[in-house]
Amino acid sequence: MPDDQFYRVTKKPPIAWVHLNRPEKKNAMNPPAWREAPAIFEALDQDPAIRVVILAAEGPCFSVGIDLVEMAGALPEIMEKEQMGGVKLRLLKKIAALQETMTCIERCRKPVIAAIHGYCIGAGLDMVTACDIRLCSRDAVFSLKEAAVGFVADVGVLQRIPLIVGQGIARELAYTAKTIDAARAREILLVNDILDDHTALMAAAEAMAREIAANAPLAVEATKDVLNFGVGKSVDDGLRYVASMSTNIVPSKDLMEAFTAFMEKRPPKFTGE
């Protein structure tokens, strides 16, 4: 969005880049960071020219997490001396809005690739666990930091990271608030791959995005939908859902194009219809 203060969005169809763009503060997440994300990802979700999103960051690192000083002003309820019901209810609503900053990435129908360099701490880690795929440069470091600063991680990482690394590792990271390097992140499957430097990282993210974008958009978007639905569901529930999804998108012009391209021995040209 042109008026965004924290993010910079660049579209080069079929790919869009969303950059955290507060490099002078190491992309610490201030109120605009939390406020602006839902509209950005909703717009990308609705843009038929965009098939994949790359989430990256300007400056020395991905993000050092929440900007505690600026966010204290946005959450005065925390410091209220009289912690009565009305104060608690207002805080509850504000936390729900903060959660939406991460959930909007997961809900976006387009696959989102996180390209991570340098620090990815606290809210930064929250954000990348809402993405579909994570790549990092060799200098990346990660920390589920919230316990070290006195609060529970409440915007999604505790729900998402166990699905990525498993319960035991997730609990170790959450309870200890330890920092891990890129090699350990790859070992526990937090990231899919490690690249030598920032240049290689961005090139790899774009190459993967183009590989995804070359496939049928309807099929890719439906696959993300099915995978998201399956979290916490039984296999039978997932099978019923995917059967319905498959019925809804077949046949399609993309399916016919795939058959035609195969017969004509050429790459398919998918339109998303």
N, C-alpha and C positions, 0 to 999 in steps of 0.2 A: 504494500500500500504506500502511496506517495508520502503520506504524513507520518509514517511509522518512525518512531524514535529509536527503537532497539534493534529492529530487523531491517535487512536490505534484501529485497526479493528481485531476482533476475530471471527472466524467462527467455529461454532459447529452445523453443519446442523441438522435440518432445520432452525436454528436461527443464525443470525449474530449480534454481538454487535459492535457498533461504539461509542467509548469513546472520548469525549473531553479530551485531555491529556496534559494540561498545568497547573497542579495544583498549582505550585508555584506562578502563577499569577492569581489564581482563574478563570482559563480558559478564561481570557480576549482574545478577538478575534483579533489576529495580522494578518499580510498578509498571512501566511500559512493557517490559519483557513479559510479564504475566498477562497484561491486558490485551496486547496486540496479537498474540499467536492464534487464538481461535478464528478471527476473521481472515487471517492470512491462509490458514490451512483449509478453511471452508471455501475460499475463492479458488484455491488450487484444486480442490476436490471437484468443483463445478466447471473447471476449464477443460474443454474437450481436447485442446491442443497439447495439454500437459499429461504425460504418461508416468513420469517418475519424478520424485523430488529428492534433492540432495540437501541435507541439513549440515551446515559447516559454520565456521566462525572466522572473523577477522582478528588480526592481532596475534599475540604471543601464545594464546591457548584457546581451547573450546569455551570453558567457563569455570570460574572459581566458585560458582554456586550463588546462593541468594545474597543480595546486598542487604545485610542485616540493618545497617543504619537507615537506609531509605525505606525499607519495608516496615521498620518499626513505626514510622509515621503513618503507613497505610493500615496498620493493625494495632490501633491504640487500645483495643480491647484486652490485649495481652497484659498491659501494664495497669489496667483498672484495679484500684484497691478494693472496690466492692464487686466481687465476682458473682453477681446475681444472674438469674436466669436470662434476662434480656441481653446482658452482655455476652453470655455464652452462646445464645442463639445467633447474635450478629456475627460472632467469630466463626461459628459453624458454617454460616452462609458464605463467609469470605474464604474459608478453606475450600469449600466446594467449588468456588470460582477459580481458585488457584489450581485445583486438580484438573480443571478443564483445559488449562494451558498445556498439559501433557496429553490428556485424553484426546484432544483434537487431532494430534498427530496420529495416534492409533486409529482413530475413526476415519481419517482421510482415506478415501478409496484408492488413492495412488500410493504405490510402494514408496517408502521414505528410507533413504540410505543416510546414516549418520557418518560423517567424515570427521574424525576426532584427532586433534593434535594438542599437545601440552596437557595442562590441567583439565580434568573432567571430574568435578567434585560436587557433591551435594546435589543441588538442583540441576546441575549439568548432567549428572549421571541419571537423575530422574528423567530428564528429557530424552536422552539417547536410548533408555530402555523402552520408551514408547515407540521407537522407530522399528522398522522391519529388519534392518540389517545394519551392523556396525563395522566400520573399518577404522583403523587408527594408524598413525605414524609411530615410529619407534620411540619418540620422546613422550608419548602419551602416558599419563598416570591417572589412576582412578581412585576415588574414595567415596564410600557411602558414609558421609561425614556427620550426619545429624546427631547421633548419640554423643559425639564429642563436644557439641555446642549446646546440649541440654534439651533437645526436643526429639520427638519421634518423627521419622520421615513420613509425611502424611499426604503427599501428592502423587503417589503411584509406584514408587520404586519397590516398596516392600511387597506389592502385589505382583509386579512384573518380573523382577530380577530372579525370583525362584524358578520361574518358567524357563529362564535362560540358562542359569548356572546350577540349579538344583537347590534344595532346601538347606543342606549342610553348609555349602559355600556361602549362600545368601545370608544365613544366620551368622557365620563367621565375619563376613564383611560388615554386617549391620551392628553386631555387638562390639566389635573391636574398633570400628571406624578406621581401620588400617588403610594405608595407601598401597596400591599394587601397581606394578609397571606393566608395560604393553605385553611382555612375554607371559606374565602370569594371567593377564586378561585373556590372551589367546588360549592358554592352557585350560582355563575354566570355561571357555566358549562364550565369554562376554563379547568378544570381537571375532569376526569371521577371518580377518587377515590383518597382518602388520605390514606397513610400507616403510621404506627407508626414511623418507622425509616428507615434508608438506607437499611438495610438488608431485611426488610419486603418489601420495595419498589422493590428491584431487584428481589426478589422471586415472587412478584405479576406480575411484567412485564414479567418474563420468563413464568409463568403459563399462562398468557393471550396469549403470543406468541405461546406457544405449543397448546393452544386451537384453535387458528387461523390456525396454521400449520397442524392441523389434518384434516382440510377441503380440498376440491378439489382445488389445486392451480389455475387452469384455472378459476374457478368460483370466487375465491377471487380476483385475479388480474383483472378480467373483472368487478367485482363489484366496485373496486376502480376506474377504468377507467370511469365507468358510473357515479359514484358520482362526480368525478372531472369535467366531461363534463357538468353535470347538473348545476354547479354553474353559476348563472347569466342567465340561459336559461329558457324558458317557459316549462311548464309540457309537452306540445305537442312535443317540440324539444327533451326533455329527453326521451319521450316514443319512438319516432322514432329511436333515437340513441340506446336505450337498445334493441329494437327489432332487429336491425342490429347486435348488439353485441351477442345477444342470438343465432341468426341464425348462426353466425360465429363459435361459440364454441360448438354447439350441432349438432350431437352427439359427444361424446368423450369417450375414454377408461375409464376415471374417472366416467362418468355417468353410463356406463355399470357395473363398479365395485361397485358403490353405490347400484344398483339394486341387483347384485349378493350377496353382503354382507348382504343386508336386508333379502333376501330369506334364506341365510345360517345362519342368526342370529349371525353375527360376526361384529367387527368393520371394516370399509372399509380401504383399503390400496391404497391411491391415488398416482399416479405417475406424474400427471401434463400433461398427454397426452390425 
